[in-house]
Amino acid sequence: MIDLAWRDIDVPLSDLGIAQSEALGDWFGSLGPDEQPEVVLCSPYLRARETARCIRERGRLSHATVRIDERLREKEFGILDRLTTHGIHQKHPELNAQRMHVGKFYFRPPGGESWCDVILRLRSLLEMVTREYAGRRVLVVAHQVTVNCMRYLLEQMDEQQILEIDRKGDVPNCGVTSYLFRAEEPDADRALRLALVNFIAPLEAAATPVTTAPDQPAAAKP
């Protein structure tokens, strides 16, 4: 079991996390006014809120509306929270067998969520974005599984496609994945076009180390 001094929601940014957030904020600040975020939607987790604050301050984005939304929180692990893969094997062998059989996309630990559960709350969030922020540039500050589940929705993936992306590696801290709206094809099957994936050039340009460690150090991948 991983011994954490705080609840996961209360874990603050490390010094490196602050440096990464500031580097990303500087990059946003270098963009033209017609490229900068107009709305910032942020997970309620402390480290996400601190990241959003750093980006807003360093990017001089005082004009951007900030909204904290609990639907952007990280996937909840329930009874498996704070357990390593070995800990799950030792403490909950039956759950581990079920997890291996069902797969991470559909497996829901007692008191926790499956990827499908995360996707369900994100569908609600995207409906809100479409309704309230249509035509505006929206920055979402969130977490590992949340980012992948957003990609699943926006790129209309299936289970195999998103899990293959997940297997290839973790989402880097302060990496940017972005989409452009194709105004010339508003009724197209995919009006949003993928522009950047895990973009870390702002960190590299600032000589800030890049980390790809999972942002929730519990319930490791099967």
Rosetta constraint file for C-alpha pairs under 8 A:
AtomPair CA 1 CA 82 HARMONIC 5.64 0.50
AtomPair CA 1 CA 83 HARMONIC 4.58 0.50
AtomPair CA 1 CA 84 HARMONIC 6.09 0.50
AtomPair CA 1 CA 87 HARMONIC 6.12 0.50
AtomPair CA 2 CA 82 HARMONIC 5.14 0.50
AtomPair CA 2 CA 83 HARMONIC 6.14 0.50
AtomPair CA 2 CA 84 HARMONIC 7.01 0.50
AtomPair CA 2 CA 217 HARMONIC 7.73 0.50
AtomPair CA 2 CA 218 HARMONIC 7.33 0.50
AtomPair CA 3 CA 82 HARMONIC 7.33 0.50
AtomPair CA 4 CA 8 HARMONIC 7.75 0.50
AtomPair CA 4 CA 82 HARMONIC 7.88 0.50
AtomPair CA 6 CA 10 HARMONIC 5.76 0.50
AtomPair CA 6 CA 11 HARMONIC 5.91 0.50
AtomPair CA 7 CA 11 HARMONIC 6.65 0.50
AtomPair CA 8 CA 45 HARMONIC 7.72 0.50
AtomPair CA 8 CA 216 HARMONIC 7.41 0.50
AtomPair CA 9 CA 44 HARMONIC 7.45 0.50
AtomPair CA 9 CA 45 HARMONIC 4.52 0.50
AtomPair CA 9 CA 46 HARMONIC 6.05 0.50
AtomPair CA 9 CA 47 HARMONIC 7.89 0.50
AtomPair CA 10 CA 45 HARMONIC 6.32 0.50
AtomPair CA 10 CA 46 HARMONIC 5.26 0.50
AtomPair CA 10 CA 47 HARMONIC 7.45 0.50
AtomPair CA 11 CA 45 HARMONIC 7.63 0.50
AtomPair CA 11 CA 46 HARMONIC 6.16 0.50
AtomPair CA 11 CA 47 HARMONIC 6.17 0.50
AtomPair CA 12 CA 46 HARMONIC 5.64 0.50
AtomPair CA 12 CA 47 HARMONIC 4.71 0.50
AtomPair CA 12 CA 50 HARMONIC 7.51 0.50
AtomPair CA 13 CA 17 HARMONIC 5.15 0.50
AtomPair CA 13 CA 18 HARMONIC 6.05 0.50
AtomPair CA 13 CA 46 HARMONIC 7.77 0.50
AtomPair CA 13 CA 47 HARMONIC 4.93 0.50
AtomPair CA 13 CA 50 HARMONIC 6.89 0.50
AtomPair CA 13 CA 51 HARMONIC 7.63 0.50
AtomPair CA 14 CA 18 HARMONIC 6.28 0.50
AtomPair CA 15 CA 19 HARMONIC 6.34 0.50
AtomPair CA 16 CA 20 HARMONIC 6.14 0.50
AtomPair CA 16 CA 208 HARMONIC 7.91 0.50
AtomPair CA 16 CA 209 HARMONIC 7.65 0.50
AtomPair CA 17 CA 21 HARMONIC 6.13 0.50
AtomPair CA 17 CA 51 HARMONIC 7.82 0.50
AtomPair CA 17 CA 173 HARMONIC 7.72 0.50
AtomPair CA 18 CA 22 HARMONIC 6.10 0.50
AtomPair CA 18 CA 50 HARMONIC 7.99 0.50
AtomPair CA 18 CA 51 HARMONIC 7.10 0.50
AtomPair CA 18 CA 54 HARMONIC 7.32 0.50
AtomPair CA 19 CA 23 HARMONIC 6.16 0.50
AtomPair CA 19 CA 208 HARMONIC 6.78 0.50
AtomPair CA 20 CA 24 HARMONIC 6.29 0.50
AtomPair CA 20 CA 173 HARMONIC 7.54 0.50
AtomPair CA 20 CA 174 HARMONIC 6.40 0.50
AtomPair CA 20 CA 203 HARMONIC 6.15 0.50
AtomPair CA 20 CA 208 HARMONIC 6.27 0.50
AtomPair CA 20 CA 209 HARMONIC 7.71 0.50
AtomPair CA 20 CA 210 HARMONIC 7.80 0.50
AtomPair CA 21 CA 25 HARMONIC 6.08 0.50
AtomPair CA 21 CA 51 HARMONIC 5.41 0.50
AtomPair CA 21 CA 52 HARMONIC 7.84 0.50
AtomPair CA 21 CA 54 HARMONIC 5.76 0.50
AtomPair CA 21 CA 55 HARMONIC 5.93 0.50
AtomPair CA 21 CA 174 HARMONIC 6.39 0.50
AtomPair CA 22 CA 26 HARMONIC 6.14 0.50
AtomPair CA 22 CA 54 HARMONIC 5.58 0.50
AtomPair CA 22 CA 55 HARMONIC 6.03 0.50
AtomPair CA 22 CA 58 HARMONIC 6.01 0.50
AtomPair CA 23 CA 27 HARMONIC 6.45 0.50
AtomPair CA 23 CA 202 HARMONIC 5.99 0.50
AtomPair CA 23 CA 203 HARMONIC 5.58 0.50
AtomPair CA 23 CA 206 HARMONIC 6.13 0.50
AtomPair CA 23 CA 208 HARMONIC 7.44 0.50
AtomPair CA 24 CA 28 HARMONIC 6.37 0.50
AtomPair CA 24 CA 55 HARMONIC 6.34 0.50
AtomPair CA 24 CA 174 HARMONIC 6.80 0.50
AtomPair CA 24 CA 202 HARMONIC 5.63 0.50
AtomPair CA 24 CA 203 HARMONIC 6.55 0.50
AtomPair CA 25 CA 29 HARMONIC 6.14 0.50
AtomPair CA 25 CA 54 HARMONIC 6.41 0.50
AtomPair CA 25 CA 55 HARMONIC 3.78 0.50
AtomPair CA 25 CA 56 HARMONIC 6.50 0.50
AtomPair CA 25 CA 57 HARMONIC 7.24 0.50
AtomPair CA 25 CA 58 HARMONIC 4.79 0.50
AtomPair CA 25 CA 59 HARMONIC 4.45 0.50
AtomPair CA 26 CA 30 HARMONIC 6.35 0.50
AtomPair CA 26 CA 55 HARMONIC 7.39 0.50
AtomPair CA 26 CA 58 HARMONIC 5.42 0.50
AtomPair CA 26 CA 59 HARMONIC 5.16 0.50
AtomPair CA 26 CA 202 HARMONIC 7.89 0.50
AtomPair CA 27 CA 31 HARMONIC 6.79 0.50
AtomPair CA 27 CA 59 HARMONIC 7.02 0.50
AtomPair CA 27 CA 202 HARMONIC 5.80 0.50
AtomPair CA 28 CA 36 HARMONIC 6.32 0.50
AtomPair CA 28 CA 55 HARMONIC 7.47 0.50
AtomPair CA 28 CA 59 HARMONIC 5.22 0.50
AtomPair CA 29 CA 36 HARMONIC 7.56 0.50
AtomPair CA 29 CA 58 HARMONIC 6.81 0.50
AtomPair CA 29 CA 59 HARMONIC 3.74 0.50
AtomPair CA 29 CA 60 HARMONIC 5.98 0.50
AtomPair CA 29 CA 61 HARMONIC 7.38 0.50
AtomPair CA 30 CA 59 HARMONIC 7.48 0.50
AtomPair CA 31 CA 35 HARMONIC 5.90 0.50
AtomPair CA 31 CA 36 HARMONIC 6.08 0.50
AtomPair CA 32 CA 36 HARMONIC 6.45 0.50
AtomPair CA 35 CA 137 HARMONIC 7.62 0.50
AtomPair CA 36 CA 61 HARMONIC 7.78 0.50
AtomPair CA 36 CA 137 HARMONIC 7.13 0.50
AtomPair CA 37 CA 61 HARMONIC 7.60 0.50
AtomPair CA 37 CA 64 HARMONIC 6.48 0.50
AtomPair CA 37 CA 136 HARMONIC 7.95 0.50
AtomPair CA 37 CA 137 HARMONIC 4.95 0.50
AtomPair CA 37 CA 138 HARMONIC 5.50 0.50
AtomPair CA 37 CA 139 HARMONIC 5.76 0.50
AtomPair CA 38 CA 63 HARMONIC 6.92 0.50
AtomPair CA 38 CA 64 HARMONIC 4.48 0.50
AtomPair CA 38 CA 65 HARMONIC 6.37 0.50
AtomPair CA 38 CA 136 HARMONIC 6.35 0.50
AtomPair CA 38 CA 137 HARMONIC 5.27 0.50
AtomPair CA 38 CA 138 HARMONIC 6.06 0.50
AtomPair CA 38 CA 139 HARMONIC 7.75 0.50
AtomPair CA 39 CA 64 HARMONIC 5.04 0.50
AtomPair CA 39 CA 65 HARMONIC 4.66 0.50
AtomPair CA 39 CA 66 HARMONIC 6.02 0.50
AtomPair CA 39 CA 67 HARMONIC 7.75 0.50
AtomPair CA 39 CA 133 HARMONIC 7.94 0.50
AtomPair CA 39 CA 136 HARMONIC 7.38 0.50
AtomPair CA 39 CA 137 HARMONIC 6.41 0.50
AtomPair CA 39 CA 138 HARMONIC 4.77 0.50
AtomPair CA 39 CA 139 HARMONIC 6.13 0.50
AtomPair CA 40 CA 52 HARMONIC 7.54 0.50
AtomPair CA 40 CA 64 HARMONIC 6.56 0.50
AtomPair CA 40 CA 65 HARMONIC 5.97 0.50
AtomPair CA 40 CA 66 HARMONIC 4.67 0.50
AtomPair CA 40 CA 67 HARMONIC 6.16 0.50
AtomPair CA 40 CA 138 HARMONIC 5.89 0.50
AtomPair CA 40 CA 139 HARMONIC 4.76 0.50
AtomPair CA 40 CA 140 HARMONIC 5.92 0.50
AtomPair CA 40 CA 141 HARMONIC 7.39 0.50
AtomPair CA 41 CA 66 HARMONIC 6.05 0.50
AtomPair CA 41 CA 67 HARMONIC 4.96 0.50
AtomPair CA 41 CA 68 HARMONIC 5.89 0.50
AtomPair CA 41 CA 69 HARMONIC 6.65 0.50
AtomPair CA 41 CA 138 HARMONIC 7.23 0.50
AtomPair CA 41 CA 139 HARMONIC 6.14 0.50
AtomPair CA 41 CA 140 HARMONIC 4.80 0.50
AtomPair CA 41 CA 141 HARMONIC 6.26 0.50
AtomPair CA 42 CA 48 HARMONIC 6.56 0.50
AtomPair CA 42 CA 49 HARMONIC 6.40 0.50
AtomPair CA 42 CA 52 HARMONIC 6.94 0.50
AtomPair CA 42 CA 66 HARMONIC 7.48 0.50
AtomPair CA 42 CA 67 HARMONIC 6.22 0.50
AtomPair CA 42 CA 68 HARMONIC 4.81 0.50
AtomPair CA 42 CA 69 HARMONIC 5.97 0.50
AtomPair CA 42 CA 72 HARMONIC 6.68 0.50
AtomPair CA 42 CA 140 HARMONIC 5.83 0.50
AtomPair CA 42 CA 141 HARMONIC 4.72 0.50
AtomPair CA 42 CA 142 HARMONIC 6.18 0.50
AtomPair CA 43 CA 48 HARMONIC 5.82 0.50
AtomPair CA 43 CA 49 HARMONIC 6.75 0.50
AtomPair CA 43 CA 68 HARMONIC 5.86 0.50
AtomPair CA 43 CA 69 HARMONIC 5.61 0.50
AtomPair CA 43 CA 70 HARMONIC 5.87 0.50
AtomPair CA 43 CA 71 HARMONIC 7.27 0.50
AtomPair CA 43 CA 72 HARMONIC 4.64 0.50
AtomPair CA 43 CA 73 HARMONIC 5.00 0.50
AtomPair CA 43 CA 74 HARMONIC 7.94 0.50
AtomPair CA 43 CA 141 HARMONIC 6.32 0.50
AtomPair CA 43 CA 142 HARMONIC 5.35 0.50
AtomPair CA 43 CA 143 HARMONIC 7.97 0.50
AtomPair CA 44 CA 48 HARMONIC 6.84 0.50
AtomPair CA 44 CA 49 HARMONIC 6.41 0.50
AtomPair CA 44 CA 68 HARMONIC 5.75 0.50
AtomPair CA 44 CA 69 HARMONIC 6.32 0.50
AtomPair CA 44 CA 70 HARMONIC 5.74 0.50
AtomPair CA 44 CA 72 HARMONIC 7.50 0.50
AtomPair CA 44 CA 73 HARMONIC 6.40 0.50
AtomPair CA 45 CA 49 HARMONIC 6.30 0.50
AtomPair CA 45 CA 73 HARMONIC 6.68 0.50
AtomPair CA 46 CA 50 HARMONIC 6.09 0.50
AtomPair CA 47 CA 51 HARMONIC 6.08 0.50
AtomPair CA 48 CA 52 HARMONIC 6.21 0.50
AtomPair CA 48 CA 141 HARMONIC 6.21 0.50
AtomPair CA 48 CA 142 HARMONIC 6.24 0.50
AtomPair CA 48 CA 143 HARMONIC 7.90 0.50
AtomPair CA 49 CA 53 HARMONIC 6.14 0.50
AtomPair CA 49 CA 68 HARMONIC 8.00 0.50
AtomPair CA 49 CA 141 HARMONIC 7.97 0.50
AtomPair CA 50 CA 54 HARMONIC 6.17 0.50
AtomPair CA 51 CA 55 HARMONIC 6.20 0.50
AtomPair CA 51 CA 141 HARMONIC 7.60 0.50
AtomPair CA 52 CA 56 HARMONIC 6.05 0.50
AtomPair CA 52 CA 141 HARMONIC 6.54 0.50
AtomPair CA 53 CA 57 HARMONIC 6.08 0.50
AtomPair CA 54 CA 58 HARMONIC 5.89 0.50
AtomPair CA 54 CA 59 HARMONIC 7.98 0.50
AtomPair CA 55 CA 59 HARMONIC 5.53 0.50
AtomPair CA 55 CA 61 HARMONIC 7.84 0.50
AtomPair CA 56 CA 60 HARMONIC 5.84 0.50
AtomPair CA 56 CA 61 HARMONIC 4.81 0.50
AtomPair CA 56 CA 62 HARMONIC 6.46 0.50
AtomPair CA 56 CA 64 HARMONIC 7.80 0.50
AtomPair CA 57 CA 61 HARMONIC 6.48 0.50
AtomPair CA 57 CA 62 HARMONIC 7.20 0.50
AtomPair CA 69 CA 73 HARMONIC 7.78 0.50
AtomPair CA 71 CA 121 HARMONIC 5.74 0.50
AtomPair CA 71 CA 122 HARMONIC 6.36 0.50
AtomPair CA 71 CA 125 HARMONIC 6.73 0.50
AtomPair CA 72 CA 122 HARMONIC 7.26 0.50
AtomPair CA 72 CA 141 HARMONIC 8.00 0.50
AtomPair CA 72 CA 142 HARMONIC 5.87 0.50
AtomPair CA 72 CA 143 HARMONIC 7.73 0.50
AtomPair CA 72 CA 146 HARMONIC 6.55 0.50
AtomPair CA 73 CA 142 HARMONIC 6.75 0.50
AtomPair CA 73 CA 143 HARMONIC 7.14 0.50
AtomPair CA 73 CA 146 HARMONIC 7.30 0.50
AtomPair CA 74 CA 142 HARMONIC 7.31 0.50
AtomPair CA 74 CA 143 HARMONIC 5.60 0.50
AtomPair CA 74 CA 144 HARMONIC 7.21 0.50
AtomPair CA 74 CA 145 HARMONIC 6.46 0.50
AtomPair CA 74 CA 146 HARMONIC 6.01 0.50
AtomPair CA 74 CA 216 HARMONIC 7.76 0.50
AtomPair CA 75 CA 112 HARMONIC 7.75 0.50
AtomPair CA 75 CA 113 HARMONIC 6.21 0.50
AtomPair CA 75 CA 114 HARMONIC 7.54 0.50
AtomPair CA 75 CA 115 HARMONIC 7.35 0.50
AtomPair CA 75 CA 118 HARMONIC 6.34 0.50
AtomPair CA 75 CA 145 HARMONIC 6.34 0.50
AtomPair CA 75 CA 146 HARMONIC 7.06 0.50
AtomPair CA 76 CA 81 HARMONIC 7.68 0.50
AtomPair CA 76 CA 111 HARMONIC 7.97 0.50
AtomPair CA 76 CA 112 HARMONIC 4.87 0.50
AtomPair CA 76 CA 113 HARMONIC 5.34 0.50
AtomPair CA 77 CA 81 HARMONIC 4.93 0.50
AtomPair CA 77 CA 109 HARMONIC 6.45 0.50
AtomPair CA 77 CA 111 HARMONIC 7.23 0.50
AtomPair CA 77 CA 112 HARMONIC 4.50 0.50
AtomPair CA 77 CA 113 HARMONIC 6.22 0.50
AtomPair CA 77 CA 218 HARMONIC 7.82 0.50
AtomPair CA 77 CA 219 HARMONIC 6.73 0.50
AtomPair CA 78 CA 109 HARMONIC 6.00 0.50
AtomPair CA 78 CA 110 HARMONIC 5.72 0.50
AtomPair CA 78 CA 111 HARMONIC 4.17 0.50
AtomPair CA 78 CA 112 HARMONIC 3.75 0.50
AtomPair CA 78 CA 113 HARMONIC 7.29 0.50
AtomPair CA 79 CA 109 HARMONIC 6.50 0.50
AtomPair CA 79 CA 110 HARMONIC 5.75 0.50
AtomPair CA 79 CA 111 HARMONIC 6.09 0.50
AtomPair CA 79 CA 112 HARMONIC 6.96 0.50
AtomPair CA 80 CA 88 HARMONIC 6.81 0.50
AtomPair CA 80 CA 109 HARMONIC 6.89 0.50
AtomPair CA 80 CA 218 HARMONIC 7.46 0.50
AtomPair CA 80 CA 219 HARMONIC 5.84 0.50
AtomPair CA 81 CA 218 HARMONIC 5.77 0.50
AtomPair CA 81 CA 219 HARMONIC 6.24 0.50
AtomPair CA 82 CA 217 HARMONIC 6.88 0.50
AtomPair CA 82 CA 218 HARMONIC 4.49 0.50
AtomPair CA 82 CA 219 HARMONIC 6.65 0.50
AtomPair CA 83 CA 87 HARMONIC 5.18 0.50
AtomPair CA 83 CA 88 HARMONIC 6.02 0.50
AtomPair CA 83 CA 218 HARMONIC 5.25 0.50
AtomPair CA 83 CA 219 HARMONIC 5.48 0.50
AtomPair CA 83 CA 220 HARMONIC 7.93 0.50
AtomPair CA 84 CA 88 HARMONIC 6.28 0.50
AtomPair CA 84 CA 217 HARMONIC 7.82 0.50
AtomPair CA 84 CA 218 HARMONIC 5.56 0.50
AtomPair CA 84 CA 219 HARMONIC 5.49 0.50
AtomPair CA 84 CA 220 HARMONIC 5.88 0.50
AtomPair CA 85 CA 89 HARMONIC 6.39 0.50
AtomPair CA 85 CA 219 HARMONIC 6.12 0.50
AtomPair CA 85 CA 220 HARMONIC 5.37 0.50
AtomPair CA 85 CA 221 HARMONIC 7.44 0.50
AtomPair CA 85 CA 222 HARMONIC 7.49 0.50
AtomPair CA 86 CA 90 HARMONIC 6.26 0.50
AtomPair CA 87 CA 91 HARMONIC 5.91 0.50
AtomPair CA 87 CA 92 HARMONIC 7.88 0.50
AtomPair CA 88 CA 92 HARMONIC 5.27 0.50
AtomPair CA 88 CA 93 HARMONIC 6.69 0.50
AtomPair CA 88 CA 95 HARMONIC 7.87 0.50
AtomPair CA 88 CA 96 HARMONIC 6.27 0.50
AtomPair CA 88 CA 219 HARMONIC 7.44 0.50
AtomPair CA 89 CA 93 HARMONIC 4.95 0.50
AtomPair CA 89 CA 96 HARMONIC 6.01 0.50
AtomPair CA 92 CA 96 HARMONIC 6.13 0.50
AtomPair CA 93 CA 97 HARMONIC 6.19 0.50
AtomPair CA 94 CA 98 HARMONIC 6.28 0.50
AtomPair CA 95 CA 99 HARMONIC 6.01 0.50
AtomPair CA 95 CA 109 HARMONIC 7.46 0.50
AtomPair CA 96 CA 100 HARMONIC 6.19 0.50
AtomPair CA 97 CA 101 HARMONIC 6.20 0.50
AtomPair CA 98 CA 102 HARMONIC 5.96 0.50
AtomPair CA 98 CA 107 HARMONIC 7.63 0.50
AtomPair CA 99 CA 103 HARMONIC 5.51 0.50
AtomPair CA 99 CA 104 HARMONIC 6.57 0.50
AtomPair CA 99 CA 107 HARMONIC 5.62 0.50
AtomPair CA 99 CA 222 HARMONIC 7.60 0.50
AtomPair CA 100 CA 104 HARMONIC 7.73 0.50
AtomPair CA 100 CA 222 HARMONIC 6.52 0.50
AtomPair CA 102 CA 106 HARMONIC 6.24 0.50
AtomPair CA 102 CA 107 HARMONIC 5.73 0.50
AtomPair CA 103 CA 107 HARMONIC 5.86 0.50
AtomPair CA 103 CA 222 HARMONIC 7.81 0.50
AtomPair CA 104 CA 114 HARMONIC 6.81 0.50
AtomPair CA 104 CA 115 HARMONIC 6.90 0.50
AtomPair CA 104 CA 221 HARMONIC 7.78 0.50
AtomPair CA 104 CA 222 HARMONIC 7.30 0.50
AtomPair CA 105 CA 114 HARMONIC 6.02 0.50
AtomPair CA 105 CA 115 HARMONIC 4.85 0.50
AtomPair CA 105 CA 116 HARMONIC 6.29 0.50
AtomPair CA 105 CA 159 HARMONIC 6.87 0.50
AtomPair CA 105 CA 163 HARMONIC 7.76 0.50
AtomPair CA 106 CA 114 HARMONIC 5.36 0.50
AtomPair CA 106 CA 115 HARMONIC 6.32 0.50
AtomPair CA 106 CA 116 HARMONIC 6.18 0.50
AtomPair CA 107 CA 113 HARMONIC 7.74 0.50
AtomPair CA 107 CA 114 HARMONIC 5.23 0.50
AtomPair CA 107 CA 115 HARMONIC 7.75 0.50
AtomPair CA 108 CA 112 HARMONIC 5.96 0.50
AtomPair CA 108 CA 113 HARMONIC 4.93 0.50
AtomPair CA 108 CA 114 HARMONIC 4.41 0.50
AtomPair CA 109 CA 113 HARMONIC 6.47 0.50
AtomPair CA 109 CA 114 HARMONIC 7.45 0.50
AtomPair CA 113 CA 117 HARMONIC 5.59 0.50
AtomPair CA 113 CA 118 HARMONIC 6.88 0.50
AtomPair CA 114 CA 118 HARMONIC 6.67 0.50
AtomPair CA 115 CA 119 HARMONIC 6.20 0.50
AtomPair CA 115 CA 145 HARMONIC 7.62 0.50
AtomPair CA 115 CA 149 HARMONIC 7.23 0.50
AtomPair CA 116 CA 120 HARMONIC 6.14 0.50
AtomPair CA 117 CA 121 HARMONIC 6.63 0.50
AtomPair CA 118 CA 122 HARMONIC 6.28 0.50
AtomPair CA 118 CA 146 HARMONIC 7.05 0.50
AtomPair CA 118 CA 149 HARMONIC 7.06 0.50
AtomPair CA 119 CA 123 HARMONIC 6.14 0.50
AtomPair CA 119 CA 149 HARMONIC 5.72 0.50
AtomPair CA 119 CA 150 HARMONIC 7.34 0.50
AtomPair CA 119 CA 153 HARMONIC 7.52 0.50
AtomPair CA 120 CA 124 HARMONIC 6.81 0.50
AtomPair CA 121 CA 125 HARMONIC 6.46 0.50
AtomPair CA 122 CA 126 HARMONIC 6.10 0.50
AtomPair CA 122 CA 149 HARMONIC 7.75 0.50
AtomPair CA 122 CA 150 HARMONIC 6.95 0.50
AtomPair CA 123 CA 127 HARMONIC 6.27 0.50
AtomPair CA 123 CA 153 HARMONIC 7.62 0.50
AtomPair CA 124 CA 128 HARMONIC 6.42 0.50
AtomPair CA 125 CA 129 HARMONIC 6.29 0.50
AtomPair CA 126 CA 130 HARMONIC 6.10 0.50
AtomPair CA 127 CA 131 HARMONIC 6.14 0.50
AtomPair CA 128 CA 132 HARMONIC 5.86 0.50
AtomPair CA 128 CA 133 HARMONIC 7.74 0.50
AtomPair CA 129 CA 133 HARMONIC 5.07 0.50
AtomPair CA 129 CA 134 HARMONIC 6.65 0.50
AtomPair CA 130 CA 134 HARMONIC 5.01 0.50
AtomPair CA 133 CA 137 HARMONIC 7.99 0.50
AtomPair CA 133 CA 138 HARMONIC 7.67 0.50
AtomPair CA 142 CA 146 HARMONIC 6.30 0.50
AtomPair CA 142 CA 147 HARMONIC 6.64 0.50
AtomPair CA 143 CA 147 HARMONIC 5.90 0.50
AtomPair CA 143 CA 215 HARMONIC 6.67 0.50
AtomPair CA 144 CA 148 HARMONIC 6.57 0.50
AtomPair CA 144 CA 170 HARMONIC 7.04 0.50
AtomPair CA 144 CA 171 HARMONIC 5.78 0.50
AtomPair CA 144 CA 214 HARMONIC 6.66 0.50
AtomPair CA 144 CA 215 HARMONIC 6.35 0.50
AtomPair CA 144 CA 216 HARMONIC 7.97 0.50
AtomPair CA 145 CA 149 HARMONIC 6.05 0.50
AtomPair CA 146 CA 150 HARMONIC 6.10 0.50
AtomPair CA 147 CA 151 HARMONIC 6.33 0.50
AtomPair CA 147 CA 171 HARMONIC 7.79 0.50
AtomPair CA 148 CA 152 HARMONIC 6.23 0.50
AtomPair CA 148 CA 162 HARMONIC 7.00 0.50
AtomPair CA 148 CA 166 HARMONIC 7.35 0.50
AtomPair CA 149 CA 153 HARMONIC 6.42 0.50
AtomPair CA 149 CA 162 HARMONIC 7.85 0.50
AtomPair CA 150 CA 154 HARMONIC 6.08 0.50
AtomPair CA 151 CA 155 HARMONIC 5.65 0.50
AtomPair CA 151 CA 156 HARMONIC 7.80 0.50
AtomPair CA 151 CA 157 HARMONIC 7.75 0.50
AtomPair CA 151 CA 162 HARMONIC 7.88 0.50
AtomPair CA 152 CA 156 HARMONIC 5.66 0.50
AtomPair CA 152 CA 157 HARMONIC 4.87 0.50
AtomPair CA 152 CA 158 HARMONIC 7.07 0.50
AtomPair CA 152 CA 162 HARMONIC 6.10 0.50
AtomPair CA 153 CA 157 HARMONIC 6.70 0.50
AtomPair CA 154 CA 192 HARMONIC 7.32 0.50
AtomPair CA 155 CA 190 HARMONIC 7.46 0.50
AtomPair CA 155 CA 194 HARMONIC 7.90 0.50
AtomPair CA 157 CA 161 HARMONIC 5.93 0.50
AtomPair CA 157 CA 162 HARMONIC 6.41 0.50
AtomPair CA 158 CA 162 HARMONIC 6.48 0.50
AtomPair CA 159 CA 163 HARMONIC 6.16 0.50
AtomPair CA 160 CA 164 HARMONIC 6.06 0.50
AtomPair CA 161 CA 165 HARMONIC 6.49 0.50
AtomPair CA 162 CA 166 HARMONIC 6.24 0.50
AtomPair CA 163 CA 167 HARMONIC 6.08 0.50
AtomPair CA 164 CA 168 HARMONIC 6.45 0.50
AtomPair CA 165 CA 169 HARMONIC 7.19 0.50
AtomPair CA 166 CA 170 HARMONIC 6.56 0.50
AtomPair CA 169 CA 212 HARMONIC 7.78 0.50
AtomPair CA 170 CA 212 HARMONIC 5.51 0.50
AtomPair CA 170 CA 213 HARMONIC 6.66 0.50
AtomPair CA 170 CA 214 HARMONIC 6.31 0.50
AtomPair CA 171 CA 175 HARMONIC 6.84 0.50
AtomPair CA 171 CA 198 HARMONIC 6.49 0.50
AtomPair CA 171 CA 212 HARMONIC 5.98 0.50
AtomPair CA 171 CA 214 HARMONIC 7.61 0.50
AtomPair CA 172 CA 198 HARMONIC 6.50 0.50
AtomPair CA 172 CA 200 HARMONIC 7.68 0.50
AtomPair CA 172 CA 210 HARMONIC 6.93 0.50
AtomPair CA 172 CA 211 HARMONIC 5.70 0.50
AtomPair CA 172 CA 212 HARMONIC 4.14 0.50
AtomPair CA 172 CA 213 HARMONIC 7.22 0.50
AtomPair CA 173 CA 210 HARMONIC 7.02 0.50
AtomPair CA 173 CA 211 HARMONIC 5.82 0.50
AtomPair CA 173 CA 212 HARMONIC 5.98 0.50
AtomPair CA 173 CA 213 HARMONIC 7.75 0.50
AtomPair CA 173 CA 215 HARMONIC 8.00 0.50
AtomPair CA 174 CA 200 HARMONIC 7.19 0.50
AtomPair CA 175 CA 197 HARMONIC 7.78 0.50
AtomPair CA 175 CA 198 HARMONIC 4.50 0.50
AtomPair CA 175 CA 199 HARMONIC 5.00 0.50
AtomPair CA 175 CA 200 HARMONIC 5.06 0.50
AtomPair CA 176 CA 196 HARMONIC 6.66 0.50
AtomPair CA 176 CA 197 HARMONIC 6.29 0.50
AtomPair CA 176 CA 198 HARMONIC 4.93 0.50
AtomPair CA 176 CA 199 HARMONIC 4.69 0.50
AtomPair CA 176 CA 200 HARMONIC 6.78 0.50
AtomPair CA 177 CA 194 HARMONIC 7.93 0.50
AtomPair CA 177 CA 195 HARMONIC 7.37 0.50
AtomPair CA 177 CA 196 HARMONIC 4.88 0.50
AtomPair CA 177 CA 197 HARMONIC 4.30 0.50
AtomPair CA 177 CA 198 HARMONIC 5.23 0.50
AtomPair CA 177 CA 199 HARMONIC 6.39 0.50
AtomPair CA 178 CA 194 HARMONIC 6.19 0.50
AtomPair CA 178 CA 195 HARMONIC 5.41 0.50
AtomPair CA 178 CA 196 HARMONIC 4.99 0.50
AtomPair CA 178 CA 197 HARMONIC 6.74 0.50
AtomPair CA 179 CA 192 HARMONIC 5.75 0.50
AtomPair CA 179 CA 193 HARMONIC 5.22 0.50
AtomPair CA 179 CA 194 HARMONIC 4.48 0.50
AtomPair CA 179 CA 195 HARMONIC 5.09 0.50
AtomPair CA 179 CA 196 HARMONIC 7.06 0.50
AtomPair CA 180 CA 192 HARMONIC 5.41 0.50
AtomPair CA 180 CA 193 HARMONIC 5.08 0.50
AtomPair CA 180 CA 194 HARMONIC 6.51 0.50
AtomPair CA 180 CA 195 HARMONIC 6.37 0.50
AtomPair CA 181 CA 186 HARMONIC 7.92 0.50
AtomPair CA 181 CA 191 HARMONIC 5.80 0.50
AtomPair CA 181 CA 192 HARMONIC 4.58 0.50
AtomPair CA 181 CA 193 HARMONIC 6.29 0.50
AtomPair CA 182 CA 186 HARMONIC 6.25 0.50
AtomPair CA 182 CA 191 HARMONIC 5.42 0.50
AtomPair CA 182 CA 192 HARMONIC 6.11 0.50
AtomPair CA 182 CA 193 HARMONIC 6.85 0.50
AtomPair CA 183 CA 191 HARMONIC 7.67 0.50
AtomPair CA 185 CA 191 HARMONIC 6.38 0.50
AtomPair CA 186 CA 191 HARMONIC 5.56 0.50
AtomPair CA 187 CA 191 HARMONIC 6.66 0.50
AtomPair CA 200 CA 204 HARMONIC 6.46 0.50
AtomPair CA 200 CA 210 HARMONIC 7.61 0.50
AtomPair CA 201 CA 205 HARMONIC 5.90 0.50
AtomPair CA 202 CA 206 HARMONIC 6.36 0.50
AtomPair CA 203 CA 207 HARMONIC 6.21 0.50
AtomPair CA 203 CA 208 HARMONIC 5.03 0.50
AtomPair CA 203 CA 209 HARMONIC 7.01 0.50
AtomPair CA 203 CA 210 HARMONIC 6.82 0.50
AtomPair CA 204 CA 208 HARMONIC 5.83 0.50
AtomPair CA 204 CA 209 HARMONIC 7.22 0.50
AtomPair CA 204 CA 210 HARMONIC 7.50 0.50
